[in-house]
Amino acid sequence: MDGEIHLEELCKKFDDFVAVDGIDLYMPPGEFFTLLGPSGCGKTTTLRMVAGFERPTSGRILLDGSDVARVPPHQRNVNTVFQSYALFPHLDVAKNVAFGLKYHKLSKDERAKRVGEALELVDMTEFARRKADQLSGGQQQRVALARALVLRPRVLLLDEPLGALDAQLRKNLQVELKALQAELGITFVFVTHDQAEALTMSDRIAVMNGGRVEQAASPKAIYEEPDTVFVADFLGVSNLLGAKAMGPDGGACAVQVGDRTLRAQQGATEARGEVKVMIRPERIVVEPHANEGEQRMPGMVERSVYLGGAYEVHIRVLGGELLKAMVPNDGGAFATALEPGAAVSLHLPSDALRVLIQTEPEEPDEDAVSMAAAEAAQPPR
């Protein structure tokens, strides 16, 4: 079973608004690939073009080497699961799943066999004769998945499929969905704005912004090695400090933050001039105020939030920047003493500091964004 997708210079315009701006993406067979980004970034429009519900303005959509950009949706070996499950409430589960097979020349026995296999995959066999409107949200989502999988597509497209579920059920289905994809070995293309969901489920993530791909990489690389300020700020909690880069310094980049000079080993280590320096909260080491030395900045605690296994400590450093640090709740006296007003020293390890070039974001046309969102929300044609 194949399922290789290659998007080449893919572009979609709605009048003068560019929703997708010449993106290039490669998704090998059997990958769980996620399009991640805020509302209006172009991720759903991209998915709809792969599905065939939107026609590209330009560019190519290669499915197993064949350009399907002008091929109708029903002639592509892909299927889509939407956030709204679109089940037929008057039909039972089995008939809902079988509906997509009505246009396939199958015997009654073969149809029943395929429906049974699909329901078994999503653990819904015992509900086969129950009406769709008698199911919970999670059960309806499983039926929607079975209805898509019964057609045995090479590619399954999922547009915010867990968005309507409560938090705990959503977490449970994330694990189940990833396990199901691994078992089936087919290509999943998943759209979400939820960063934690993307990190949990994906083999690779493409972070989109303003119709473009800011970065496409593994979850670990996206989180630990963001290419841009947008990616660093959008994915997870990050501390972004304004700094002046003074160029290479022994395999690192010397950066001036306030009145302190630090060394950053990650990112644009050749940079000079105004930059942003990023460090994740879990990489900051909070120490007693008396601790001084390289890679350290003094600060004052503004707030300490108890999270059970750790404290999230908000610290104002010289120069006015507010940083967040994670301090393990190891039972020691130091963590519990981090009350507002406490003076501390922050150790910012050089291998945890990443230099990012600051780029000016483009101001979106709000009317055009609204129009594109309305267009993307329309049902398939």
DOTOR-302463 format. One record per residue (C-alpha): residue in one letter; z, y, x. Coordinates in steps of 0.05 Angstrom, whole numbers, plus 5000, padded with zeros to 4 digits. Each point is the difference from the previous one (the first is absolute). Example, Ala and Ser with C-alpha at 12.3 -4.5 7.8 and 13.67 -1.06 7.14 Angstrom:
BEGIN
<pt type="A" up="5156" north="4910" east="5246"/>
<pt type="S" up="4987" north="5069" east="5027"/>
This chain:
BEGIN
<pt type="M" up="5000" north="5000" east="5000"/>
<pt type="D" up="4979" north="5067" east="5028"/>
<pt type="G" up="5022" north="5068" east="4975"/>
<pt type="E" up="4982" north="5046" east="5058"/>
<pt type="I" up="4996" north="5074" east="4980"/>
<pt type="H" up="4970" north="5055" east="5043"/>
<pt type="L" up="4998" north="5072" east="4974"/>
<pt type="E" up="4951" north="5043" east="5039"/>
<pt type="E" up="5001" north="5076" east="4994"/>
<pt type="L" up="5020" north="4993" east="4928"/>
<pt type="C" up="5000" north="5065" east="4961"/>
<pt type="K" up="5014" north="5019" east="4928"/>
<pt type="K" up="4992" north="5070" east="4971"/>
<pt type="F" up="5019" north="5025" east="4931"/>
<pt type="D" up="4956" north="5063" east="4995"/>
<pt type="D" up="5024" north="5042" east="5059"/>
<pt type="F" up="5064" north="4961" east="5012"/>
<pt type="V" up="4998" north="4947" east="5055"/>
<pt type="A" up="5047" north="4944" east="4977"/>
<pt type="V" up="4981" north="4951" east="5056"/>
<pt type="D" up="4974" north="5032" east="5063"/>
<pt type="G" up="4957" north="4952" east="5042"/>
<pt type="I" up="5051" north="4946" east="5014"/>
<pt type="D" up="4989" north="4938" east="5043"/>
<pt type="L" up="5044" north="4939" east="4990"/>
<pt type="Y" up="4995" north="4927" east="5018"/>
<pt type="M" up="5038" north="4945" east="4963"/>
<pt type="P" up="4991" north="4930" east="5028"/>
<pt type="P" up="5002" north="4939" east="4953"/>
<pt type="G" up="5069" north="4979" east="4976"/>
<pt type="E" up="5035" north="5065" east="5017"/>
<pt type="F" up="5051" north="5036" east="4957"/>
<pt type="F" up="4975" north="5071" east="5009"/>
<pt type="T" up="5035" north="5060" east="4969"/>
<pt type="L" up="4973" north="5069" east="4985"/>
<pt type="L" up="5061" north="5046" east="5003"/>
<pt type="G" up="5007" north="5073" east="4985"/>
<pt type="P" up="5023" north="5055" east="4952"/>
<pt type="S" up="4968" north="5015" east="4933"/>
<pt type="G" up="4930" north="5029" east="5007"/>
<pt type="C" up="4989" north="4973" east="5070"/>
<pt type="G" up="4939" north="4957" east="4980"/>
<pt type="K" up="5031" north="4931" east="5003"/>
<pt type="T" up="4987" north="4981" east="4927"/>
<pt type="T" up="4930" north="5030" east="5002"/>
<pt type="T" up="4986" north="4956" east="5061"/>
<pt type="L" up="5024" north="4938" east="4964"/>
<pt type="R" up="4958" north="5016" east="4939"/>
<pt type="M" up="4938" north="5006" east="5043"/>
<pt type="V" up="5014" north="4932" east="5031"/>
<pt type="A" up="5009" north="4972" east="4929"/>
<pt type="G" up="4936" north="5033" east="4976"/>
<pt type="F" up="5031" north="5046" east="4949"/>
<pt type="E" up="4979" north="5062" east="5040"/>
<pt type="R" up="4934" north="5008" east="5036"/>
<pt type="P" up="5005" north="5030" east="5070"/>
<pt type="T" up="4966" north="5066" east="5013"/>
<pt type="S" up="4980" north="4971" east="5068"/>
<pt type="G" up="5019" north="4945" east="5048"/>
<pt type="R" up="5002" north="4925" east="4997"/>
<pt type="I" up="5047" north="4947" east="4972"/>
<pt type="L" up="4987" north="4934" east="5036"/>
<pt type="L" up="5028" north="4937" east="4968"/>
<pt type="D" up="4988" north="4941" east="5047"/>
<pt type="G" up="4944" north="5040" east="5032"/>
<pt type="S" up="4963" north="5019" east="4936"/>
<pt type="D" up="5000" north="5073" east="4976"/>
<pt type="V" up="5027" north="5000" east="4929"/>
<pt type="A" up="5006" north="5075" east="4992"/>
<pt type="R" up="4947" north="4999" east="4944"/>
<pt type="V" up="5017" north="4932" east="4972"/>
<pt type="P" up="5034" north="4999" east="4930"/>
<pt type="P" up="5073" north="4978" east="4998"/>
<pt type="H" up="4987" north="4934" east="4964"/>
<pt type="Q" up="4951" north="4979" east="5055"/>
<pt type="R" up="5051" north="5009" east="5056"/>
<pt type="N" up="5047" north="4942" east="5017"/>
<pt type="V" up="5061" north="5045" east="4996"/>
<pt type="N" up="5052" north="5009" east="4945"/>
<pt type="T" up="5050" north="5055" east="4985"/>
<pt type="V" up="5072" north="5002" east="4976"/>
<pt type="F" up="5021" north="5067" east="4972"/>
<pt type="Q" up="5069" north="5031" east="4989"/>
<pt type="S" up="4988" north="4994" east="4925"/>
<pt type="Y" up="4993" north="4926" east="4990"/>
<pt type="A" up="4949" north="5007" east="4942"/>
<pt type="L" up="5018" north="4933" east="4969"/>
<pt type="F" up="4979" north="4982" east="4930"/>
<pt type="P" up="5066" north="5001" east="4961"/>
<pt type="H" up="4975" north="4955" east="4943"/>
<pt type="L" up="4978" north="4945" east="5048"/>
<pt type="D" up="5046" north="4951" east="5035"/>
<pt type="V" up="5007" north="4997" east="5076"/>
<pt type="A" up="4950" north="4944" east="5010"/>
<pt type="K" up="4947" north="5034" east="4958"/>
<pt type="N" up="5011" north="5066" east="5038"/>
<pt type="V" up="4989" north="4964" east="5066"/>
<pt type="A" up="4940" north="4962" east="4973"/>
<pt type="F" up="4966" north="5063" east="4973"/>
<pt type="G" up="4966" north="5016" east="5066"/>
<pt type="L" up="4968" north="4931" east="5002"/>
<pt type="K" up="4962" north="5009" east="4934"/>
<pt type="Y" up="4938" north="5024" east="5037"/>
<pt type="H" up="5002" north="4941" east="5049"/>
<pt type="K" up="4965" north="4936" east="4982"/>
<pt type="L" up="5059" north="4953" east="5003"/>
<pt type="S" up="5019" north="4940" east="4958"/>
<pt type="K" up="5061" north="5003" east="4957"/>
<pt type="D" up="5037" north="4953" east="5046"/>
<pt type="E" up="4981" north="5040" east="5063"/>
<pt type="R" up="5022" north="5065" east="4966"/>
<pt type="A" up="5067" north="4970" east="4981"/>
<pt type="K" up="5009" north="4974" east="5071"/>
<pt type="R" up="4986" north="5068" east="5031"/>
<pt type="V" up="5047" north="5035" east="4952"/>
<pt type="G" up="5055" north="4949" east="5015"/>
<pt type="E" up="4991" north="5009" east="5075"/>
<pt type="A" up="5003" north="5076" east="4994"/>
<pt type="L" up="5063" north="4998" east="4958"/>
<pt type="E" up="5033" north="4952" east="5049"/>
<pt type="L" up="4984" north="5047" east="5057"/>
<pt type="V" up="5040" north="5056" east="4967"/>
<pt type="D" up="5054" north="4954" east="4972"/>
<pt type="M" up="4982" north="5014" east="4927"/>
<pt type="T" up="4981" north="4929" east="4976"/>
<pt type="E" up="5058" north="4995" east="4951"/>
<pt type="F" up="4978" north="5065" east="4966"/>
<pt type="A" up="4928" north="4978" east="4987"/>
<pt type="R" up="5008" north="5002" east="4924"/>
<pt type="R" up="5042" north="5063" east="4996"/>
<pt type="K" up="4968" north="5064" east="4974"/>
<pt type="A" up="4989" north="5054" east="5052"/>
<pt type="D" up="5042" north="5051" east="4962"/>
<pt type="Q" up="5060" north="4953" east="5003"/>
<pt type="L" up="5003" north="5002" east="5076"/>
<pt type="S" up="5040" north="5044" east="5047"/>
<pt type="G" up="4966" north="5050" east="5046"/>
<pt type="G" up="5004" north="4953" east="5060"/>
<pt type="Q" up="4972" north="4942" east="4960"/>
<pt type="Q" up="4942" north="5043" east="4975"/>
<pt type="Q" up="4985" north="5019" east="5072"/>
<pt type="R" up="4997" north="4926" east="5019"/>
<pt type="V" up="4952" north="4986" east="4942"/>
<pt type="A" up="4955" north="5058" east="5023"/>
<pt type="L" up="4999" north="4969" east="5069"/>
<pt type="A" up="4983" north="4932" east="4972"/>
<pt type="R" up="4943" north="5029" east="4959"/>
<pt type="A" up="4971" north="5030" east="5064"/>
<pt type="L" up="5011" north="4938" east="5043"/>
<pt type="V" up="4970" north="4952" east="4949"/>
<pt type="L" up="4931" north="5029" east="5019"/>
<pt type="R" up="5012" north="4980" east="5072"/>
<pt type="P" up="4978" north="5067" east="5030"/>
<pt type="R" up="4989" north="5009" east="5075"/>
<pt type="V" up="5037" north="5066" east="4995"/>
<pt type="L" up="5057" north="5021" east="4954"/>
<pt type="L" up="5010" north="5075" east="4990"/>
<pt type="L" up="5069" north="5023" east="4977"/>
<pt type="D" up="5010" north="5072" east="4975"/>
<pt type="E" up="5075" north="5016" east="4999"/>
<pt type="P" up="5013" north="4933" east="4965"/>
<pt type="L" up="5075" north="5004" east="5007"/>
<pt type="G" up="5008" north="5073" east="4981"/>
<pt type="A" up="5025" north="4989" east="4929"/>
<pt type="L" up="5055" north="4951" east="5019"/>
<pt type="D" up="5074" north="5014" east="5013"/>
<pt type="A" up="5024" north="5003" east="5072"/>
<pt type="Q" up="5030" north="4930" east="5007"/>
<pt type="L" up="4942" north="4964" east="4966"/>
<pt type="R" up="4952" north="5040" east="5042"/>
<pt type="K" up="5034" north="4976" east="5064"/>
<pt type="N" up="4998" north="4928" east="4977"/>
<pt type="L" up="4927" north="5003" east="4982"/>
<pt type="Q" up="4983" north="5032" east="5067"/>
<pt type="V" up="5024" north="4937" east="5035"/>
<pt type="E" up="4966" north="4954" east="4949"/>
<pt type="L" up="4934" north="5037" east="5004"/>
<pt type="K" up="4998" north="4998" east="5076"/>
<pt type="A" up="5017" north="4925" east="4999"/>
<pt type="L" up="4945" north="4988" east="4948"/>
<pt type="Q" up="4948" north="5037" east="5043"/>
<pt type="A" up="5019" north="4959" east="5061"/>
<pt type="E" up="4994" north="4935" east="4960"/>
<pt type="L" up="4932" north="5018" east="4970"/>
<pt type="G" up="4971" north="5030" east="5064"/>
<pt type="I" up="4957" north="5050" east="4962"/>
<pt type="T" up="4993" north="5074" east="5018"/>
<pt type="F" up="5049" north="5046" east="4963"/>
<pt type="V" up="4987" north="5075" east="4998"/>
<pt type="F" up="5062" north="5033" east="4974"/>
<pt type="V" up="5009" north="5073" east="4979"/>
<pt type="T" up="5069" north="5033" east="5000"/>
<pt type="H" up="5036" north="5064" east="5014"/>
<pt type="D" up="5065" north="4962" east="5015"/>
<pt type="Q" up="5012" north="4998" east="5076"/>
<pt type="A" up="5052" north="4944" east="4997"/>
<pt type="E" up="4953" north="4958" east="4958"/>
<pt type="A" up="4944" north="5009" east="5050"/>
<pt type="L" up="5044" north="4982" east="5060"/>
<pt type="T" up="5027" north="4938" east="4965"/>
<pt type="M" up="4935" north="4969" east="4977"/>
<pt type="S" up="4942" north="5021" east="5045"/>
<pt type="D" up="4965" north="4969" east="5059"/>
<pt type="R" up="4970" north="5069" east="5012"/>
<pt type="I" up="5007" north="5069" east="4968"/>
<pt type="A" up="4951" north="5058" east="4995"/>
<pt type="V" up="5037" north="5065" east="4988"/>
<pt type="M" up="4956" north="5049" east="4962"/>
<pt type="N" up="5005" north="5075" east="4993"/>
<pt type="G" up="4950" north="5049" east="4971"/>
<pt type="G" up="4947" north="4947" east="4991"/>
<pt type="R" up="5003" north="4977" east="5072"/>
<pt type="V" up="5034" north="4943" east="5038"/>
<pt type="E" up="5054" north="5029" east="5045"/>
<pt type="Q" up="5015" north="4933" east="5032"/>
<pt type="A" up="4987" north="4926" east="4988"/>
<pt type="A" up="5044" north="4950" east="5036"/>
<pt type="S" up="5054" north="4948" east="4991"/>
<pt type="P" up="5064" north="5021" east="4964"/>
<pt type="K" up="5039" north="4999" east="5066"/>
<pt type="A" up="4948" north="5044" east="5035"/>
<pt type="I" up="4996" north="5048" east="4941"/>
<pt type="Y" up="5076" north="5008" east="4999"/>
<pt type="E" up="5015" north="5000" east="5074"/>
<pt type="E" up="4936" north="5031" east="5028"/>
<pt type="P" up="4973" north="5050" east="4949"/>
<pt type="D" up="4938" north="5037" east="5022"/>
<pt type="T" up="5011" north="5064" east="4961"/>
<pt type="V" up="5056" north="5043" east="4973"/>
<pt type="F" up="4979" north="4981" east="4929"/>
<pt type="V" up="5008" north="4925" east="5013"/>
<pt type="A" up="5066" north="5010" east="5035"/>
<pt type="D" up="5027" north="5043" east="4943"/>
<pt type="F" up="4972" north="4958" east="4943"/>
<pt type="L" up="5021" north="4931" east="5023"/>
<pt type="G" up="5075" north="4991" east="5002"/>
<pt type="V" up="5051" north="5051" east="5021"/>
<pt type="S" up="4981" north="5039" east="5063"/>
<pt type="N" up="5030" north="5057" east="5039"/>
<pt type="L" up="4946" north="5050" east="5020"/>
<pt type="L" up="5020" north="5053" east="5050"/>
<pt type="G" up="4959" north="5060" east="5019"/>
<pt type="A" up="4989" north="5000" east="5075"/>
<pt type="K" up="4959" north="5027" east="5057"/>
<pt type="A" up="4964" north="4947" east="5042"/>
<pt type="M" up="4997" north="5015" east="5074"/>
<pt type="G" up="4954" north="4943" east="5021"/>
<pt type="P" up="5009" north="4932" east="5034"/>
<pt type="D" up="5065" north="4985" east="5037"/>
<pt type="G" up="5002" north="4932" east="5034"/>
<pt type="G" up="4969" north="4959" east="4945"/>
<pt type="A" up="5030" north="5042" east="4945"/>
<pt type="C" up="4990" north="5070" east="4971"/>
<pt type="A" up="5049" north="5056" east="5014"/>
<pt type="V" up="5017" north="5035" east="4935"/>
<pt type="Q" up="5044" north="5061" east="4989"/>
<pt type="V" up="5042" north="4996" east="4937"/>
<pt type="G" up="5042" north="5063" east="4993"/>
<pt type="D" up="5033" north="5011" east="5067"/>
<pt type="R" up="4995" north="4926" east="5020"/>
<pt type="T" up="4945" north="4964" east="5038"/>
<pt type="L" up="4990" north="4928" east="4979"/>
<pt type="R" up="4951" north="4945" east="5021"/>
<pt type="A" up="4959" north="4964" east="4947"/>
<pt type="Q" up="4965" north="4935" east="5020"/>
<pt type="Q" up="4961" north="4989" east="4936"/>
<pt type="G" up="4939" north="5033" east="4968"/>
<pt type="A" up="4960" north="5059" east="5028"/>
<pt type="T" up="5034" north="4999" east="5069"/>
<pt type="E" up="4944" north="5044" east="5029"/>
<pt type="A" up="5012" north="5056" east="4950"/>
<pt type="R" up="5015" north="5072" east="5015"/>
<pt type="G" up="5021" north="5055" east="4953"/>
<pt type="E" up="5031" north="4997" east="4930"/>
<pt type="V" up="5012" north="4929" east="4976"/>
<pt type="K" up="5046" north="4959" east="4956"/>
<pt type="V" up="5047" north="4949" east="5030"/>
<pt type="M" up="5020" north="4941" east="4955"/>
<pt type="I" up="5058" north="4953" east="5003"/>
<pt type="R" up="5024" north="4951" east="4946"/>
<pt type="P" up="5072" north="5005" east="4976"/>
<pt type="E" up="5018" north="4930" east="5025"/>
<pt type="R" up="4979" north="5018" east="5071"/>
<pt type="I" up="5047" north="5060" east="5006"/>
<pt type="V" up="5067" north="4983" east="5033"/>
<pt type="V" up="5058" north="5043" east="4976"/>
<pt type="E" up="5052" north="5009" east="5055"/>
<pt type="P" up="5065" north="5040" east="5010"/>
<pt type="H" up="4989" north="5074" east="5013"/>
<pt type="A" up="5025" north="4993" east="5072"/>
<pt type="N" up="4941" north="4956" east="5018"/>
<pt type="E" up="4948" north="5039" east="5039"/>
<pt type="G" up="4939" north="4983" east="5042"/>
<pt type="E" up="4926" north="4988" east="4994"/>
<pt type="Q" up="4967" north="4991" east="4932"/>
<pt type="R" up="5060" north="5029" east="4964"/>
<pt type="M" up="5009" north="5058" east="4951"/>
<pt type="P" up="5065" north="5028" east="4971"/>
<pt type="G" up="5007" north="5004" east="4924"/>
<pt type="M" up="5046" north="5006" east="4941"/>
<pt type="V" up="5008" north="4952" east="4943"/>
<pt type="E" up="4982" north="5030" east="4932"/>
<pt type="R" up="5004" north="4937" east="4958"/>
<pt type="S" up="5016" north="4926" east="5006"/>
<pt type="V" up="4974" north="4953" east="4947"/>
<pt type="Y" up="5032" north="4931" east="4993"/>
<pt type="L" up="4947" north="4946" east="4991"/>
<pt type="G" up="5043" north="4938" east="5008"/>
<pt type="G" up="4975" north="4970" east="5065"/>
<pt type="A" up="4989" north="5069" east="5031"/>
<pt type="Y" up="5011" north="5074" east="4993"/>
<pt type="E" up="4941" north="5048" east="4994"/>
<pt type="V" up="5024" north="5061" east="5038"/>
<pt type="H" up="4966" north="5068" east="4992"/>
<pt type="I" up="5009" north="5041" east="5064"/>
<pt type="R" up="4980" north="5072" east="5013"/>
<pt type="V" up="4979" north="5010" east="5073"/>
<pt type="L" up="4994" north="5064" east="5040"/>
<pt type="G" up="4938" north="5037" east="4977"/>
<pt type="G" up="5014" north="4984" east="4927"/>
<pt type="E" up="4964" north="4933" east="4991"/>
<pt type="L" up="5033" north="4949" east="4955"/>
<pt type="L" up="4997" north="4928" east="5024"/>
<pt type="K" up="5018" north="4935" east="4966"/>
<pt type="A" up="5032" north="4943" east="5039"/>
<pt type="M" up="5023" north="4930" east="4980"/>
<pt type="V" up="5069" north="4982" east="5026"/>
<pt type="P" up="5019" north="4926" east="4991"/>
<pt type="N" up="5063" north="4988" east="4959"/>
<pt type="D" up="5031" north="4955" east="5053"/>
<pt type="G" up="5072" north="5014" east="4980"/>
<pt type="G" up="5012" north="5048" east="5058"/>
<pt type="A" up="5036" north="5066" east="4993"/>
<pt type="F" up="4941" north="5042" east="5025"/>
<pt type="A" up="4954" north="4986" east="4941"/>
<pt type="T" up="5054" north="5018" east="4949"/>
<pt type="A" up="5017" north="5063" east="5038"/>
<pt type="L" up="4931" north="5030" east="4990"/>
<pt type="E" up="5022" north="5050" east="4948"/>
<pt type="P" up="4967" north="5067" east="4985"/>
<pt type="G" up="5014" north="5049" east="5058"/>
<pt type="A" up="5009" north="4946" east="5053"/>
<pt type="A" up="4967" north="5017" east="5067"/>
<pt type="V" up="4957" north="4943" east="5029"/>
<pt type="S" up="4949" north="4986" east="5053"/>
<pt type="L" up="4933" north="4969" east="4982"/>
<pt type="H" up="4967" north="4953" east="5049"/>
<pt type="L" up="4924" north="5000" east="4988"/>
<pt type="P" up="4972" north="4943" east="5043"/>
<pt type="S" up="4934" north="5017" east="5034"/>
<pt type="D" up="4968" north="4935" east="4976"/>
<pt type="A" up="5016" north="5019" east="4928"/>
<pt type="L" up="4971" north="5070" east="5003"/>
<pt type="R" up="4927" north="5007" east="4979"/>
<pt type="V" up="4957" north="5062" east="5010"/>
<pt type="L" up="4954" north="5017" east="4942"/>
<pt type="I" up="4946" north="5053" east="4998"/>
<pt type="Q" up="5012" north="5048" east="4943"/>
<pt type="T" up="4939" north="5011" east="4955"/>
<pt type="E" up="4995" north="5048" east="4943"/>
<pt type="P" up="4995" north="4964" east="4933"/>
<pt type="E" up="4943" north="5016" east="4954"/>
<pt type="E" up="5021" north="5034" east="4936"/>
<pt type="P" up="4974" north="4957" east="4942"/>
<pt type="D" up="4964" north="5030" east="4940"/>
<pt type="E" up="5051" north="4984" east="4945"/>
<pt type="D" up="4948" north="5002" east="4944"/>
<pt type="A" up="4955" north="4954" east="5039"/>
<pt type="V" up="5057" north="4952" east="5015"/>
<pt type="S" up="5019" north="4998" east="4925"/>
<pt type="M" up="4927" north="4987" east="4982"/>
<pt type="A" up="4995" north="4943" east="5050"/>
<pt type="A" up="5065" north="4970" east="4976"/>
<pt type="A" up="4977" north="5002" east="4928"/>
<pt type="E" up="4934" north="4967" east="5020"/>
<pt type="A" up="5036" north="4945" east="5039"/>
<pt type="A" up="5046" north="4987" east="4940"/>
<pt type="Q" up="4942" north="4983" east="4954"/>
<pt type="P" up="4990" north="4927" east="4983"/>
<pt type="P" up="4945" north="4960" east="5034"/>
<pt type="R" up="4930" north="5015" east="4974"/>
